[in-house]
């Protein structure tokens, strides 16, 4: 079993107060990606306000969707390598049903 601090161990439990326990590096990477995505969304809004050609706007929307997918993949990988493994090691197999629900939402 991976050694973790009490804070890390408690943070990935499956109570109503579930929390993740990202490293600062992971957290900053996620926030950086979100900031870029947020800027892209604002850019699309500006394009629409300026009556930019629809095809150009659609290309930007596709870029945003790709960026969101990348963010989701990064977060999913971290979740699998931390929270899911931890819960399985604790004998909580319900996490697999939760994970399948999440996969189904991600691949719609």
C-alpha positions, 0 to 999 in steps of 0.5 A, spaced: 500 500 500 502 506 498 504 510 504 500 517 504 500 522 510 493 522 514 491 528 510 492 525 503 488 518 506 482 522 509 482 526 503 480 521 498 475 517 502 468 516 499 464 520 504 459 526 502 465 530 503 470 527 498 476 531 496 481 530 492 489 530 494 492 533 488 500 535 489 501 542 488 504 541 481 498 537 479 493 543 481 497 548 478 497 544 471 490 543 472 489 551 473 493 553 468 489 549 463 483 551 465 485 559 465 487 557 458 480 554 456 477 560 459 481 565 455 479 561 449 471 561 451 472 569 452 475 569 445 469 565 442 464 570 445 468 576 442 468 573 435 461 572 436 460 579 438 464 581 432 460 577 427 466 573 425 465 568 420 461 561 423 466 556 420 472 560 424 468 560 430 466 553 430 474 551 429 475 555 435 470 551 439 473 545 436 479 547 439 476 548 446 473 541 446 479 538 445 482 542 450 477 540 455 478 533 453 485 534 455 484 536 462 479 531 463 484 526 461 489 529 466 484 529 471 482 522 470 489 519 470 490 522 477 484 520 479 485 513 477 492 513 480 490 516 487 483 515 489 481 509 485 487 505 487 486 507 494 479 505 495 480 499 492 486 497 496 481 499 502 476 494 499 471 499 496 469 496 490 463 501 489 469 505 486 468 501 480 461 502 479 462 510 480 468 510 475 464 506 470 459 512 470 464 517 470 467 513 463 460 513 460 459 521 461 466 522 459 465 518 452 458 521 450 
